């Protein structure tokens, strides 16, 4: 059994090894970046292995302005090979409260299915300690016809902030308001250090602290609510 790395430097090397192995095995690969703290760390690690690695971002009209501005600055400064996916549906006021699953399906899951279509694999910033729904993921796992690579699963929240500080990784300015996990504006709240990071997501709904569906869609299959609607896409390079 492989020992779990303990120090930050060990975790960095282990994560880069996972990324390098994935790039070698799955040539048509891309990094998923939400421009939150975890995906920025994964993006930085992946760029150390392959500086021009393709990147995709799924953004929604409900993301805070800071995220869009931050995306623009990182794309410019890092010269990212970036493609952005957004659903073209107009937001339905309050849908995130009355039917948060459907809201996430329209604005996050469906664009992600479009983004990963045709890829051999995609790299994510999932971590086990983020919340109750992320404890059983594997470093490499199948997802809707592609392989999903999760190279920082065993990193802690402290590891993430240490890495950003030591290696000068840009940080979304929305974190200055006290957030620990960033999503869409209506569904993201500040939580205390005693709670899990994702406890501030979808508060007051059945999804509180859970998932938008991007990282659980492989458990639901390709049909039904997760079937993409081809007329609703906008992509930018």
Long-range contacts (C-beta under 8 A, 24 or more apart in sequence): 4-154, 5-154, 8-159, 8-162, 8-163, 11-152, 11-154, 11-155, 11-159, 12-45, 12-163, 14-151, 14-154, 15-42, 15-45, 15-151, 15-152, 15-155, 16-45, 16-48, 16-49, 16-151, 18-139, 18-140, 18-149, 18-151, 19-45, 19-46, 19-49, 19-123, 19-149, 19-151, 20-49, 22-121, 22-123, 22-140, 22-147, 22-149, 22-151, 23-49, 23-50, 23-53, 25-121, 26-119, 26-120, 26-121, 26-147, 26-149, 27-120, 28-118, 28-119, 28-120, 28-121, 29-53, 29-54, 29-119, 29-120, 29-121, 29-122, 29-123, 29-149, 30-54, 30-55, 30-56, 30-115, 30-116, 30-119, 30-122, 30-123, 31-55, 31-56, 31-122, 31-123, 32-56, 32-57, 32-58, 32-112, 32-115, 32-122, 32-123, 32-124, 32-125, 33-57, 33-82, 33-125, 34-58, 34-67, 34-125, 34-182, 35-67, 35-70, 35-71, 35-74, 35-172, 36-125, 36-172, 36-181, 36-182, 37-160, 37-161, 37-164, 37-171, 37-172, 37-175, 37-182, 38-125, 38-126, 38-127, 38-130, 38-152, 38-155, 38-160, 39-124, 39-125, 40-74, 40-125, 40-164, 40-169, 40-170, 40-171, 40-172, 41-125, 41-152, 41-155, 41-160, 41-163, 41-164, 41-169, 42-123, 42-124, 42-125, 42-151, 42-152, 43-78, 44-163, 44-167, 44-169, 45-151, 45-152, 46-123, 47-78, 52-81, 53-81, 54-81, 54-82, 54-83, 55-80, 55-81, 55-82, 55-83, 56-82, 56-83, 56-84, 56-85, 56-115, 56-122, 57-82, 57-83, 57-84, 57-85, 58-84, 58-85, 58-86, 58-108, 58-111, 58-112, 58-115, 58-214, 59-84, 59-85, 59-86, 60-86, 60-87, 60-91, 60-107, 60-108, 60-184, 61-86, 61-90, 61-91, 61-107, 62-91, 62-96, 62-107, 62-184, 62-185, 62-186, 62-187, 63-184, 63-185, 64-174, 64-182, 64-185, 64-188, 66-172, 66-173, 66-174, 67-172, 67-174, 67-182, 69-173, 70-170, 70-172, 70-173, 70-174, 73-170, 74-170, 77-170, 82-237, 83-115, 83-235, 83-236, 83-237, 84-235, 84-236, 85-111, 85-112, 85-114, 85-115, 85-233, 85-234, 85-235, 86-111, 86-233, 86-234, 86-235, 87-111, 87-232, 87-233, 87-234, 88-232, 88-233, 88-234, 89-232, 96-184, 96-186, 96-187, 96-202, 96-205, 97-186, 97-204, 97-205, 100-187, 100-202, 100-205, 100-206, 100-207, 101-207, 101-213, 101-225, 102-225, 104-207, 104-212, 104-213, 105-213, 105-225, 105-226, 106-232, 107-184, 108-212, 108-213, 108-214, 109-212, 109-213, 109-214, 109-217, 109-225, 109-226, 110-226, 110-228, 110-229, 110-232, 111-233, 112-214, 112-217, 113-144, 113-217, 113-222, 113-226, 113-228, 114-228, 114-233, 114-235, 116-143, 116-144, 116-145, 116-146, 117-145, 117-228, 119-146, 120-146, 120-147, 121-146, 121-147, 121-148, 121-149, 122-146, 122-147, 122-148, 122-149, 123-149, 123-150, 123-151, 124-148, 124-149, 124-150, 124-215, 125-152, 126-150, 126-152, 126-153, 126-215, 127-152, 127-153, 127-154, 127-155, 127-156, 127-157, 127-160, 128-153, 128-154, 129-156, 129-157, 129-196, 129-197, 130-157, 130-181, 130-196, 130-197, 130-198, 131-181, 131-196, 131-197, 131-198, 131-199, 131-201, 131-209, 131-210, 132-196, 132-198, 132-209, 132-210, 133-198, 133-209, 133-210, 133-211, 133-215, 133-216, 134-198, 134-215, 137-215, 141-218, 142-218, 143-217, 143-218, 144-217, 144-218, 144-222, 145-222, 148-215, 148-218, 157-197, 183-212
